[in-house]
Amino acid sequence: MLQMPDRRPSKSQRKTRNEASADKSQSVDRRSRLVAAALKLFSVRAYDSVFIDDICDEAEVAHGLVSYYFGSKRNLYVAVLEQVFADLQAFTKPQPEDGDAAAQIRGIIRRHFEYFRSHPQVLLGLLRASPGDTAEATIRESVHHGGVTTFMQLLDLPPGEASPFLRSALSGCLGFTDRVIIDWLTHDEDVPIDLVVDLCTNMTISTIVATVPDFSSPSS
């Protein structure tokens, strides 16, 4: 038989529990602020140009908290890249209000450009990760795989049912788009964004038309 406690928690016990809950909430808040501050700084400055003191000042937290929550600047950077992956998944989801499948593809690519326009150094950091940077390389592959999966879902093709030919083709389209974004950003956006978005969109749609017989391009 379940026994009920004889007494309700004392005021001091309730206070301790409330304080513990508040401390946990503050801890989550401080960690989130550090990630947000680091993302802001790593987006516009190269990794080696961002210092722990800069991040803590931006987050308005004690300077020892990077070590407390993450252990090192490198681990915080990995947490930032994980946040970027989550942001990209949400930001580049197909939007039915964009129109048909071709219009939604253009919308995805446009938002991809806009995200990295706001976070240029993050993109460069992801693509420049060396083979020894296991965590960064894993996140980079996750971003790439997520993009391929998004296009397959838009085409109503479960990943397991898509042909290897289509998978390779979509992977190439994403790689092409990333390289165009890098060139565009490193040349101070010297081509109007609509033109580079159209370039990547047309290449992607042409590739899909060549690999998915039932897909109709806008001009067909």
C-alpha positions as CSV (number, residue, x, y, z in Angstrom):
1,M,0.0,0.0,0.0
2,L,1.3,3.4,-0.9
3,Q,2.2,5.5,2.1
4,M,1.6,9.2,2.0
5,P,4.0,11.5,3.7
6,D,2.9,12.5,7.2
7,R,3.8,16.2,6.7
8,R,3.9,18.6,3.9
9,P,7.4,20.0,3.1
10,S,8.4,22.7,5.4
11,K,8.9,26.3,4.3
12,S,12.6,25.9,4.3
13,Q,12.3,22.7,2.2
14,R,10.0,24.4,-0.3
15,K,12.4,27.4,-0.5
16,T,15.3,25.1,-1.2
17,R,13.4,23.4,-4.0
18,N,12.3,26.8,-5.5
19,E,15.9,28.0,-5.2
20,A,17.1,24.9,-7.0
21,S,14.6,25.4,-9.8
22,A,15.6,29.0,-10.1
23,D,19.3,28.1,-10.2
24,K,18.6,25.6,-12.9
25,S,16.7,28.1,-15.0
26,Q,19.4,30.7,-14.5
27,S,22.0,28.1,-15.6
28,V,20.1,27.3,-18.8
29,D,19.7,31.0,-19.4
30,R,23.4,31.8,-19.0
31,R,24.4,28.8,-21.2
32,S,22.0,30.0,-23.9
33,R,23.3,33.5,-23.7
34,L,26.8,32.3,-24.2
35,V,25.9,30.3,-27.3
36,A,23.9,33.3,-28.7
37,A,26.8,35.7,-28.0
38,A,29.3,33.3,-29.5
39,L,27.2,32.8,-32.6
40,K,27.0,36.5,-33.1
41,L,30.7,37.0,-32.8
42,F,31.7,33.8,-34.8
43,S,29.3,34.9,-37.5
44,V,31.3,38.0,-38.4
45,R,34.8,37.2,-37.1
46,A,37.2,34.3,-37.8
47,Y,37.5,31.7,-35.0
48,D,41.0,32.9,-34.0
49,S,39.8,36.5,-33.8
50,V,37.2,35.8,-31.2
51,F,38.3,35.6,-27.6
52,I,36.6,34.1,-24.5
53,D,36.5,37.5,-22.9
54,D,34.7,38.9,-25.9
55,I,32.1,36.2,-25.7
56,C,31.5,36.7,-22.0
57,D,31.3,40.5,-22.4
58,E,28.8,40.1,-25.2
59,A,26.7,37.6,-23.1
60,E,27.1,39.8,-20.0
61,V,28.2,36.9,-17.8
62,A,31.2,36.1,-15.6
63,H,34.3,35.2,-17.6
64,G,34.7,31.8,-16.0
65,L,31.4,30.5,-17.3
66,V,32.7,29.4,-20.7
67,S,35.0,27.0,-18.9
68,Y,32.3,25.9,-16.5
69,Y,29.7,25.1,-19.2
70,F,31.8,24.1,-22.1
71,G,35.3,23.4,-20.9
72,S,36.9,25.4,-23.8
73,K,36.3,27.8,-26.6
74,R,36.5,25.0,-29.1
75,N,33.7,23.1,-27.3
76,L,31.6,26.3,-27.3
77,Y,32.3,26.7,-31.0
78,V,30.9,23.2,-31.6
79,A,27.8,24.2,-29.6
80,V,27.4,27.2,-31.9
81,L,27.7,25.0,-35.0
82,E,25.0,22.6,-33.5
83,Q,22.8,25.7,-33.1
84,V,23.5,26.7,-36.7
85,F,22.4,23.2,-37.8
86,A,19.2,23.5,-35.8
87,D,18.6,27.1,-37.2
88,L,19.1,25.9,-40.8
89,Q,16.7,23.0,-40.4
90,A,14.0,25.4,-39.2
91,F,14.9,28.3,-41.5
92,T,15.2,26.4,-44.8
93,K,12.1,24.2,-44.4
94,P,9.9,24.2,-47.5
95,Q,7.1,26.8,-47.3
96,P,3.9,25.8,-49.1
97,E,3.0,29.5,-49.4
98,D,5.9,30.0,-51.7
99,G,4.0,28.2,-54.4
100,D,4.7,24.9,-56.3
101,A,7.6,22.7,-55.8
102,A,9.9,24.8,-58.0
103,A,9.0,27.9,-56.2
104,Q,9.6,26.2,-52.8
105,I,13.0,25.1,-54.0
106,R,13.8,28.7,-54.8
107,G,12.6,29.8,-51.4
108,I,14.8,27.2,-49.7
109,I,17.8,28.4,-51.6
110,R,17.0,32.1,-51.0
111,R,16.8,31.5,-47.3
112,H,20.0,29.5,-47.4
113,F,21.7,32.6,-48.9
114,E,20.1,34.9,-46.4
115,Y,21.1,32.8,-43.4
116,F,24.8,32.7,-44.3
117,R,24.7,36.4,-45.4
118,S,24.1,37.0,-41.7
119,H,26.6,34.4,-40.5
120,P,29.4,34.4,-43.2
121,Q,32.3,33.3,-40.9
122,V,30.2,30.3,-39.7
123,L,29.8,29.0,-43.2
124,L,33.5,29.4,-43.9
125,G,34.3,27.7,-40.6
126,L,32.1,24.7,-41.5
127,L,33.6,24.3,-45.0
128,R,37.1,24.8,-43.8
129,A,37.0,22.2,-41.1
130,S,40.0,19.9,-41.4
131,P,39.6,16.1,-41.4
132,G,40.9,16.1,-37.8
133,D,38.1,18.4,-36.6
134,T,35.8,15.4,-36.0
135,A,32.9,17.4,-34.4
136,E,32.9,20.1,-37.0
137,A,33.1,17.6,-39.9
138,T,30.2,15.7,-38.4
139,I,28.0,18.8,-38.1
140,R,29.0,19.9,-41.7
141,E,27.9,16.5,-43.0
142,S,24.7,16.7,-40.9
143,V,23.9,20.1,-42.5
144,H,24.6,18.7,-46.0
145,H,22.5,15.5,-45.4
146,G,19.7,17.6,-43.9
147,G,19.6,19.7,-47.1
148,V,19.4,16.5,-49.3
149,T,16.7,15.2,-47.1
150,T,14.7,18.4,-47.3
151,F,14.7,18.3,-51.1
152,M,13.7,14.6,-51.1
153,Q,10.8,15.4,-48.8
154,L,9.7,18.2,-51.1
155,L,9.7,15.7,-53.9
156,D,7.6,13.3,-51.8
157,L,10.5,10.8,-51.9
158,P,11.4,9.1,-48.6
159,P,15.2,9.0,-48.3
160,G,15.2,5.2,-48.5
161,E,13.3,5.2,-51.7
162,A,15.3,7.8,-53.6
163,S,17.8,6.5,-56.1
164,P,21.6,6.8,-55.4
165,F,21.7,8.8,-58.7
166,L,19.3,11.4,-57.3
167,R,21.0,11.5,-53.9
168,S,24.3,12.2,-55.6
169,A,22.8,14.8,-57.8
170,L,21.2,16.7,-54.9
171,S,24.4,16.5,-52.9
172,G,26.2,18.1,-55.9
173,C,23.6,20.8,-56.1
174,L,24.1,21.7,-52.4
175,G,27.8,21.7,-52.8
176,F,27.5,24.0,-55.8
177,T,25.2,26.4,-53.9
178,D,27.6,26.6,-50.9
179,R,30.5,27.4,-53.2
180,V,28.5,30.1,-55.0
181,I,27.5,31.6,-51.6
182,I,31.2,31.7,-50.5
183,D,32.3,33.3,-53.7
184,W,29.4,35.8,-53.4
185,L,30.2,36.7,-49.8
186,T,34.0,36.9,-50.3
187,H,33.5,39.3,-53.2
188,D,31.3,41.7,-51.1
189,E,28.0,40.5,-52.8
190,D,29.0,42.1,-56.1
191,V,26.2,40.2,-57.9
192,P,22.5,40.9,-57.0
193,I,21.2,38.2,-54.7
194,D,18.3,37.5,-57.0
195,L,20.7,36.6,-59.8
196,V,22.8,34.2,-57.7
197,V,19.7,32.6,-56.2
198,D,18.2,32.1,-59.7
199,L,21.5,30.5,-60.8
200,C,21.4,28.0,-58.0
201,T,17.7,27.4,-58.4
202,N,17.9,26.8,-62.1
203,M,20.8,24.4,-61.7
204,T,19.0,22.5,-59.0
205,I,15.7,22.3,-60.9
206,S,17.5,21.2,-64.1
207,T,19.3,18.5,-62.2
208,I,16.0,17.3,-60.6
209,V,14.3,17.2,-64.0
210,A,17.1,15.1,-65.3
211,T,16.9,12.6,-62.5
212,V,13.2,12.6,-61.5
213,P,11.1,11.8,-64.6
214,D,7.8,12.9,-63.0
215,F,9.0,16.3,-61.9
216,S,8.0,19.2,-64.1
217,S,10.1,22.3,-64.4
218,P,8.3,25.7,-64.4
219,S,8.9,26.1,-68.2
220,S,7.3,22.7,-69.1
